[in-house]
Amino acid sequence: MKKTSLRGKSERRAQLVSKISEFKQQHSSFEQHGSLPSISQATKKQKQQEKSDKFITQLVNKVTFNTSGGISKSSLRRQKRKAKEQLKPKMDEILDNLPKTSNDVEIKSLDNAMGNDFVESNRINRNKPNPVKASGYKRIMKEENRNFSNVLKNPQFRASPFEALKLAIQENRK
């Protein structure tokens, strides 16, 4: 389960902002209701208080808060992408708005009657060895040697060698 979520992060940031604002209010009320400042020298407590105030103001100035309500950049990007995709026209809507022709209806009815929803490939799927790999290269060389020896043993090769080679090449292409 995810330990941190966008909501949790934004809540923590909001709490931090509220704590800082509370501190500022306390600090301003202390200045208003505090005792009269000593004219001659600042006391140790006052120096410590000034140091801590200075540190906190620097910290407040350095902290940059997410102005988008505590939502991360990636989340904003996802939301923008979704909005863009919703603006794009859907293919079904486009097809519905296209004018219908009698040929389209006839073709669809023929396809449904025949039960052919896809076009079958006429190519035979052969598991050919990969010539880039060493094992595939060895297999190809063995097959070629076997084919070559079969061509040499063929009696047609002795009669007309070029015609026999031509026939062998044509058979291999099939």
C-alpha positions in Angstrom: 0.0 0.0 0.0 1.2 3.5 -0.8 2.5 5.4 2.2 2.3 8.8 0.7 -0.4 10.2 -1.4 -0.9 13.6 -3.1 -3.6 14.5 -0.6 -1.3 13.6 2.3 1.5 15.7 0.9 -0.8 18.7 0.4 -2.2 18.3 3.9 1.4 18.4 5.4 2.3 21.4 3.4 -0.9 23.2 4.5 -0.1 22.3 8.1 3.4 23.8 7.6 2.0 27.0 6.2 -0.5 27.3 9.1 2.3 26.7 11.7 4.4 29.4 10.1 1.5 31.8 10.1 0.7 31.0 13.7 4.3 31.7 14.6 4.2 35.0 12.8 1.1 36.0 14.7 2.6 35.0 18.1 5.7 36.9 17.2 3.8 40.1 16.3 1.6 39.8 19.4 4.8 39.5 21.5 6.2 42.6 20.0 3.0 44.6 20.6 2.5 43.4 24.2 6.2 43.0 25.2 8.0 45.1 27.7 9.8 48.3 26.8 13.0 47.7 25.0 16.1 48.4 27.1 17.9 51.5 25.9 21.4 50.6 26.9 21.9 46.9 26.1 20.0 43.9 24.7 19.6 41.0 27.1 20.7 37.5 26.4 17.1 36.3 25.9 16.4 39.1 23.5 19.5 38.3 21.4 18.4 34.6 21.3 14.9 35.7 20.3 16.3 37.9 17.5 18.5 35.1 16.2 15.6 32.7 16.1 13.3 35.2 14.5 16.0 36.0 11.9 16.5 32.2 11.2 12.7 31.6 10.9 12.3 34.5 8.5 15.1 33.2 6.4 13.5 29.8 6.4 10.1 31.2 5.5 11.7 33.1 2.6 13.5 30.0 1.3 10.5 27.7 1.5 8.7 27.7 -1.8 5.2 26.3 -1.7 3.5 24.6 -4.5 1.0 27.1 -5.8 -1.0 24.3 -7.6 -2.6 23.2 -4.3 -0.1 20.6 -3.4 -0.3 18.5 -6.6 2.9 17.2 -8.1 4.2 18.1 -11.6 3.7 14.5 -12.9 0.1 14.5 -11.7 -0.6 17.8 -13.4 1.0 16.4 -16.6 -1.3 13.3 -16.4 -4.3 15.5 -15.9 -3.4 17.7 -18.9 -2.8 14.6 -21.1 -6.2 13.2 -20.1 -7.9 16.5 -21.0 -6.1 16.5 -24.4 -7.2 12.9 -25.1 -10.8 13.7 -24.3 -10.7 16.6 -26.8 -9.5 14.3 -29.6 -12.3 12.8 -31.7 -12.9 9.1 -31.2 -12.9 6.8 -34.2 -16.4 5.5 -33.5 -17.8 9.0 -33.4 -16.2 9.8 -36.7 -17.5 6.6 -38.3 -21.0 7.3 -37.0 -21.0 10.8 -38.6 -19.7 9.6 -42.0 -22.5 9.2 -44.6 -23.5 5.6 -45.2 -23.3 4.1 -48.6 -25.0 1.0 -50.0 -21.7 -0.6 -50.7 -20.6 -0.4 -47.1 -23.8 -2.1 -45.9 -23.5 -4.9 -48.6 -19.9 -5.6 -47.7 -20.7 -5.7 -43.9 -23.6 -8.1 -44.5 -21.4 -10.4 -46.7 -18.7 -10.4 -44.1 -21.2 -11.3 -41.4 -22.7 -14.0 -43.5 -19.4 -15.6 -44.3 -18.1 -15.2 -40.8 -14.8 -13.7 -42.0 -13.9 -10.9 -39.6 -10.2 -10.8 -40.6 -8.0 -11.4 -43.6 -5.9 -14.6 -43.4 -2.3 -14.3 -44.4 -1.2 -16.5 -47.3 2.4 -16.6 -46.1 3.6 -19.8 -44.4 5.2 -19.1 -41.1 8.5 -21.0 -41.2 10.9 -21.0 -38.3 14.0 -20.1 -40.2 17.3 -20.0 -38.4 18.8 -16.6 -37.6 21.9 -16.1 -39.8 23.3 -13.5 -37.4 23.6 -16.0 -34.5 26.4 -18.6 -34.6 24.0 -21.5 -34.1 21.7 -20.3 -36.8 24.6 -19.8 -39.2 25.8 -23.4 -38.6 22.3 -24.7 -39.3 22.0 -22.8 -42.5 25.4 -24.0 -43.6 24.4 -27.7 -42.9 21.2 -27.2 -44.9 23.0 -25.6 -47.8 25.6 -28.4 -47.9 22.9 -31.0 -47.8 21.0 -29.2 -50.7 24.2 -28.9 -52.7 25.1 -32.6 -52.3 21.5 -33.5 -53.4 21.9 -31.3 -56.5 25.2 -32.9 -57.4 23.7 -36.4 -57.0 20.8 -35.5 -59.3 21.1 -37.2 -62.7 19.7 -34.0 -64.4 22.7 -32.0 -63.1 25.1 -34.2 -65.1 23.0 -33.7 -68.2 22.6 -29.9 -67.9 24.1 -28.4 -64.8 22.7 -24.9 -65.1 19.1 -26.1 -65.7 19.4 -28.3 -62.6 20.7 -25.4 -60.5 17.9 -23.2 -61.8 15.2 -25.8 -60.8 16.8 -26.3 -57.4 16.8 -22.6 -56.7 13.2 -22.4 -57.7 12.2 -25.2 -55.4 14.1 -23.5 -52.5 12.2 -20.3 -53.1 8.8 -22.0 -52.6 
